[in-house]
Amino acid sequence: MLPRQFVLVWFSAVALVAHTTESHGFEDAPDEAAPRVAQPGATITGAAPLTRRDLGKRLALARRLLEQRQYTEGLAQLQRVLENPQDEYTPVPGTEGGEKSAKSTAEELLATLPDEALEIYEKQNGPTAQKLLEQARRNFESVDPVIDRFLHTRAGYEALYGQANDYWEQGQPQLAVLGYERLLSFTAARTRFEPMLSLRAAVALRQTGETERASRLLDELRGKSNPTWELAGRMVTLAAAESSDVWLEKLAGRGAGEFHGDGVGWLLSRGNRRRNGVATGGGPYLNHGWRVETLAELSRDSREGKLLEII
């Protein structure tokens, strides 16, 4: 038989171990295998959203790094701004109280970079942008995420160009012009898509009634490149002696107001080349050739017969 003092010491040790276990919370420890839940508002890359102050700091840091030709680090800062789920107005350097969209500022900085920096940007983000573009096309989804996040990659330019073409083919030349003119402001995009970019933009401008702007665009194209192109399987020449307005009318028609369907009917499917013709319809044809009473044989007291009172 154990001494009484030894038994008391043994029970005290057991109680102390039990208390220590509860105080460390071993029973309530989370399961290490449990999946992590993404925080609300997190970006696609998993980082927390940037505040207005953070966006301003990253833009300022990106400017300094790019001026020092530290392109890899500077481009990473700009991309973090573009990846942010929300846009904010940030101060504009050199102005008193001036503010501008942070993402617009990042895009403008990218647009002014030399080819060396843009090649680095393409290596950093081009594969991801191309993958997103292919996924959007495969699933018939919007290409807006590619344009918003990776505009100054080859896939980004291709996404914006394709979106503008879709708008034009769907009879929305105003939206097409916005996309074309945005691409025309980027040297890299013009190099890739000319001369068709300027030609499509000129046709869309003419369809919106902006004939002077369309002519100016063709005049610029005439002075920068060979005025002979292959369109629809045939060679088309922009002759020097012919005005751009006359040449464009021969190529694309009269533009705005063409074929409204008044008086002569529709000469093309759905009214015009844009397949969005507007017509004035008449009232419904209500004259009946014969008539049959479907409730005549029903009893007035029946549930169906009570419909006669309503009619």
Sequence and secondary structure as in RCSB ss.txt:
>XXXX:A:sequence
MLPRQFVLVWFSAVALVAHTTESHGFEDAPDEAAPRVAQPGATITGAAPLTRRDLGKRLALARRLLEQRQYTEGL
AQLQRVLENPQDEYTPVPGTEGGEKSAKSTAEELLATLPDEALEIYEKQNGPTAQKLLEQARRNFESVDPVIDRF
LHTRAGYEALYGQANDYWEQGQPQLAVLGYERLLSFTAARTRFEPMLSLRAAVALRQTGETERASRLLDELRGKS
NPTWELAGRMVTLAAAESSDVWLEKLAGRGAGEFHGDGVGWLLSRGNRRRNGVATGGGPYLNHGWRVETLAELSR
DSREGKLLEII
>XXXX:A:secstr
   HHHHHHHHHHHHHHHHHHHHHTGGG   TTS     TT  TTS     HHHHHHHHHHHHHHHHTT HHHHH
HHHHHHHH SS  EEE TTSSS EEEHHHHHHHHHHTS HHHHHHHHHHHHHHHHHHHHHHHHTT  SHHHHHHH
TTSHHHHHHHHHHHHHHHHTT HHHHHHHHHHHHT HHHHHHHTTHHHHHHHHHHHHTT HHHHHHHHHHHHHHS
 SEEEETTEEEE  TTS HHHHHHHHH S TT    TTT  SSGGGSTTS             S    SSTTS T
TSTTTTHHHH 
